[in-house]
Amino acid sequence: MTTLGLLHLIGPILKLGPIITATRQMHWKTPVWATEGGAELLLIYIAIAVALATQHPGTLSLDHLLGIKGPKAVTLAMLAGVAAGLITSEVQNASGDDDEEQTSAEAA
């Protein structure tokens, strides 16, 4: 869809949630470089998704040819969903960190 310019906002925004969550959960505590298990590549993917979501698809896109204009309400709703996913991820990580500290304290 993104390549053809059909509903151009949906593809990049739907990619952001999983990429940001994976970055936070799996790569946050490592150095940034991919060779060291870091989030270097994922940060590039985030930058590309944001760039695609903030630009108009152009005159050769299916959106332009079909006269489809991206509704801002849908875009805001999707961004709110990404934000909600990030908050949920943070809450889960915070409770997981507390459980790990409690378990290691009980083991000692």
Secondary structure as GFF3:
##gff-version 3
##sequence-region A 1 108
A	DSSP	alpha_helix	10	22	.	.	.	ID=ss1
A	DSSP	pi_helix	23	27	.	.	.	ID=ss2
A	DSSP	three_ten_helix	34	36	.	.	.	ID=ss3
A	DSSP	alpha_helix	40	54	.	.	.	ID=ss4
A	DSSP	alpha_helix	62	66	.	.	.	ID=ss5
A	DSSP	alpha_helix	72	107	.	.	.	ID=ss6
###
